[in-house]
Amino acid sequence: MRNPSTRQILKDEECFEIIRKKLHKDSMEDFSLITYEVIPIDEVNGFMGQYFTLKATVASSQSPLETKNIKFFTKLPPPMTSPQYDFMQQYGSFKKEVALYTTVFPEVLDGFDKRCIPECFLGLEDDVIVLEDMAHNGFEMTDKFKPFDFEHCTILMKTLAKFHAKSLIFEKLYQKNLHDEYSHCMQETLWPLKDGRAKKMFDAAVKGIVSLIDLIPNLNEEQRKTFKSKVAEMCADHANKLLPSLKHKNVLCHGDLWANNILFKYDADEKPVECCFIDFQLARYNPPAHDILCFLQFTTTRRFREEHSEKLFKIYHETMAEFVQEAGLDIANVFSWKEFLESIEDLRLMCILHGVLNIPIMLLEPSAASKYFADEPELLEDVLYVDRTPLICEQVNNVPQYQDRMMDALLELYDHVAG
């Protein structure tokens, strides 16, 4: 286990090999490594790892005075003192992400736009991942409190359609099932059907949601009681619904498409033109609708979804049709519009619930996220594995943006189950 306190995040030979691979890709074979350093990233932008920047300075032997700076994103598992470390070890989330980057992506995503997923330069299971630094390439993270607009969603849908299409193309052309072929990294790593920390984390999430029902305005006691009962009933079977579908086509889904896991590149007019997916620890083999609907729940408002979902579904499916056609396949035989809409309808309610269960942690105000996930990790045990109620009720009462998004999501779920 690498220990950041020793400052030896990466070995010298590992750094040299990472840089060699990068420069080979950039057609700069003859170079000298002048210096490198691994710098901690202070922001708490993710909850299942420690983040660093590997910064190197190199020079060509032909022009030794002309130096070039290159950067890489470096990720370690959570520290052993964190309850997240035990969770990662028990369910293999970090190990799975390494396997995806080093085994699955090179084989399944052949021909996929390299800018849409960072290139991996080093991946050691349960140890370290070193990726292309997409921020260095002009990609940036959005404000997680600001709901996505139609332009951002359009770019996302087009990119996601191509990402999902690669699974369908792979299975069709090679007559292989991704889940069978790569079973070592297709397992559920958020809420698997097991006891232990995953069950405790899920129960803590449900307790938090049930407690928030008491804060919903304009509901009487009987309505609150009925809603709580419905939520508990739906949650009892939620983990089963995360398993691969027996009815609909499944693909490799990202599984966690919220604002901090999607980077955008902008043109001179500040319009989004490209996006990139990061953090695949919760990837799963599910119908494409799972990624699409959960993304919309995680990043947009109910009003936006009601106004724009159908248009975005068409953009997604038309993009997929064009992409599979380039591979010599007909979308009608691979994943028809009718099949797609049926999967949307079947998964819609489950994904609304999935959003309600996940948004409370995603949208934590930065100081709260830092307090629990960085500064005082001993507080994390209760929040993650006992009861989220104190944390998320405090956020609802004190952070207006958080309150707006949570009430919006809860009222949408209420109208679906209590109407």
N, C-alpha and C positions, 0 to 999 in steps of 0.2 A: 504494500500500500504506500503510495507516494505521500509524503508529508510536506505540505506547503511551508511549514515553519522552518524546514531545513533549507529552503530556497532552491532545492534540487528537484524542481518540478519535472524537468526533462534532462536526460543524460546528454553529454556532449555529442556522442555518436548518433543519438536519436535526432537531435537538432540538425546536425550536418546532413543526415539522410533526408529529413523533411525538406530542408532547403534545396538539396540537390534535386529532389523530385519536382519541386516547384519551378526551379530554374530550367530543368530539362523541358518541362511543359512550355515554358516561355522561350525556348530555344536559346538559352544562355548556358552553354555547357562548360565553358572555361571561366571559372570564377574563383574568388577567394572570399572566405568568410571573415569579415573584419571583427564583428562583435555580435552578440545576441543577448537578450534578456527576456525573462518571463515576468509579466507584470499583472498583478491581480486586477480584475475588473470589480469595482466597488459596488455597482448597482446590483440590486437583488432582482434580476430579470427572469430568473427561473428558480424552481424550488427543489430540483433533484440533482444538483451538482455544484461544483466550485468552478468559477470561470476565470480564465486568464488570457492575456494576449502574449503570444510569442513574437517578439520584434527583433528582426535581424537586419544587419547592414552588410552588404556584399559589394564587391567591385570586380570588374572584368580585368583579366590580365593585360588586355590590349589598352585599357584606359584605367589604370589603377587609381587615378585621382577622381574619377567619376564614380561615386557610390550610389547604391540603390537600396532603399529601405523596403522591406517586405514584412507583412504581418500575417499571423495565423491565429485563429480562435482555438483555445485550448481548454478542455473540459476534463475535470476529475470527478469521481464520485463524491458524494457528501462526506464530510469528515466522520471518522468512526465514532465520535462523541455525539453525533446527531441521530435522532430516531429515524431519519430518512435513510441513513446508511443501512440499518437493519432491514428496512422495507426493500431497499434496492437489492440487498443480498438474498433475501427470501424469495423475491419474485423475478429477479434477473433483468431489471429494466435497463441498466447500463450495459450489461453484457449483450442484451438484445440489440441495442442501438449500434454497438460496435459491429455486430454481425450483419446488420442491415447495410451499414456503410461499406464494409469490406467484402461482403459476399453477395448479398441480394441486389443492391443497386447496380454494381458493375455488370451483372448478368441480365437482370430484368429491365433495367432502364437504359439499355444500350440505345444511343441515338436521341435520348431525351436531352433537352437543353441544359447544358452544364451549369448555367447561371441560376437555375431554379432550385437546385439542391447543392449545398457546398461540397466541394471535392474533399475527400478524406485523404490526408497524407500520413496519418499514423492512427491505428486503432488497436488497442490491446484490451482484451476483455477484463472487466472489473478493475480497470487501471487508468487508462487515459484515451482521449480522442483528440486529434489535432486536425482542424478543418481549415479550408479556405476562409479568410476573414472577409465576409461579404460587405461589411461596413467599409473596408478598405477599397472595395470595388464599387462603391457608390450606393449601396443598399442601406436603408435605415428603418428603424422601428417606429411605429406610429404611437400616438398617445392612447394607451389602453382605455382611458375613460371616454374617449371621443368615438362614438359609433361610426362604423365604416359607411361611406356614401356609395352611390351606385357605381362610380368610376373605379373605386378600389375593389368593390365586389366583382365587377366585370373582369378585371385583370385576374383576380383570384380564381374565378370560375373557369376561365380559359386555361390557366395553368393547371388547375386541379383536374380538368377534363383530360388533359394530355398525360398527366401523372397516372390517373386511373386507367386510361386507355392502354398504357404499357403492360399492365397486368393482364388485361383481356387479350391483347395481341400475343403476349408470351404464352398464355394458356392455349390459345387457339392454334398457334403455329407449332408449338412443341408438344401439344396434347399432354400437358402436365398440369397438375393442380398446385398452385403456389403454397397452399397450406401444407400439403404433403411434402412437397419438394424442400421447403425451408421450415420445417416444423420447429427447429431449434430457435427460431426467432419470430414466430408468429403467435406466441402465447399471449394471453391477456395479462397485462402487468399493472393495471390500475385496480380493478375489482374482480380478480379471478374467483372462481367458485371454490374457495378454500377458506378454512378458518385462519386465525392468526391476525397479523397486522392489517391485511386487506379488509377483512370483515370488520375489524374495529374502526378502520378509517371510514368505511362506508356507513356504519352505524352512527359515527360521530357526525358525518355529513347530513344524514337524515334527521338527527336530533336538532341540528342547527336550522334546517329548513322548517321543521315543524314549529320551532320556536318563533321563526319569523312570521308565521301565519297570524300570530297574535298581534303583529304590528301592521297588518294590512288594514287600511282605512275602509270604512263603510261596509264591513261585514259584521253581522250580529253573532252572538255566541253559538247559536245552532249552526250557522253557516261555517264558522271556524271549526267547530267540532267535526262536521261532515267532511270538510276539506282535509283536515288532518288524517282522518280515517282513510280517505281515498289515497292520499299521498303514501301513507304507510303500506297500504295494500299494493300499490304500484311498485313501490321500492322493494317489496319482498321478492319480486321476480326480475328486478332490473339487471342483475349480473348475468342472468340467463340470456337476456336480450342483447348482450354485448358479444355473445358467441357468434361464429359464422352462421349466416342464414341458411336454412334448409330449403327455403322457398325462392329466394332471389339470388342473382349472381353476386359473388363476392369479389373484391379486389383488395390489394394492399392499400389500406387507408392510413392516413397520417395519424388520425385518432385524437388530435389535440390542437386543432387549428383555431387558436385564439390570437389576439393581437400581438403578443410578445413572441409568438412562434412564426410570424409572417413578416418578412422584410420587403420593403418596396423601394423601387428606383424611380426617380422622377425626372421629367424633362425640364426645359428652361422655364416653362410656364407653371411648374409645380404640379403637373398632371402625372399620375402614376402610369408607368409604361411597362414595368416588369415587376414580378414578385418572386420571392424565394422562400422555401419552407425550411425551417430548422427544428431541431429537437424531436426526434422520432422515438422516444422511450415508450410512448403509449400507442405505437402503431399496432394495428389489428387487421385481421382479415374479415371484412364486413362488406355489405352492399355500399356502393358509392354514395347512396343517399345519406348514410351515416355521417360521412365527412361533410357533405353539403349542408345538411340540416343543422348539425352541431356548430359548424362554422357560423351560420346565420344566427343561431341562438347566442353564441359567445360574443359576437362582434356588432350586431345591429339591434335596432329597436323593433318592438312589435309592429308599430305603424309602418316602418320601412318594409318589414317582411310581408305585411298584408298588401302593400302597394307594388312591390318589385319582385317578389319571389318567382312568379310565373315567368317573367322576362328573363330572370337569371337562370332558371332551369333550362329555358330554350337556348340561351347562349352556351351553357355547359354542354348540352346534348349535341348542338350543331358543331361545336368545336371538336367534340369527341368523334363525331361522324367523319369530319374532314381528316382527323388524325389517323383513324383506323383505315380510311380509304387509301391513305398514303402507304399503308402496309399491305395493300391489296385485299382488304376485307370490307364487307358490307355491314354497316351499322345495324341494318334490319336483322341480320343473322347473328350479330355479336351482342347487341344490347339495344333493343328497339325502344322507341319513344314510349310505347304502351307499357313495356316492362319497367322502364324507368319511372313513369308516373305511378304505377302500382306500388313500387318500392317506396316512393316518396310518401304516399298515403299511409302505407303500413308502418313506416318508421317515424312518422311525424310526432306523435304523442310521446313516444319513448325518448326522442331527441329533445323535446321541450323539457321533459323531466331531467334529462342528462345535463342540459344547460343550467337548470335551477340548482342542481347538486354541485356543479363545478364552478359557476360564476363567483360564488362567495369568496373563494380563495384567489381566483384569477384577478379580481378587481380590488384586492386589498390596497388601501392607500399606502404609498411608499414607506412611510414611517412605521406603519403597523407590520408590513411585510419584512422590513429590515429588523424590527424588534424580535419577531418570532423566528425568522429564518436565518438571521445573521448574528445579531447582538446577544440574544438570550435564548439559545436553542433549547434550554431546559424547559421553557414554556411551551415548546412545540409539541411535546408528548401529549399533553392534555387537549390541545387544540386539534391535533390531527387524529388522535386515537381514543378520545373520551367524549368530548362534546364541543362543537364549534360555537355553541350558543353565545357565550360571553363575548367572543371576538366579533362575530358577524352582527350581533345586535348593537354592539358599540359602534361598529362601522355604519350601520343603517342610521343610527341616531345622530352621528356626527359628521358624516361625509355625504353631502347632498347628491353628488354624482352616483355614488354607490347605492344610496337609497332609491334613486330614480330607476336604475337598472334592475335592482332586485325586485322592487315592487312591480315593475313592468313585466318581468319574467314570471313572477308568482301569479299575477292577475291573468296572464295568458293561460297558464296551466289551470288555474281555477275555472276559467270559462270553458275549457275543454272537458274537464272532469265533473263539474258541478252543474253544467247547463242542462 
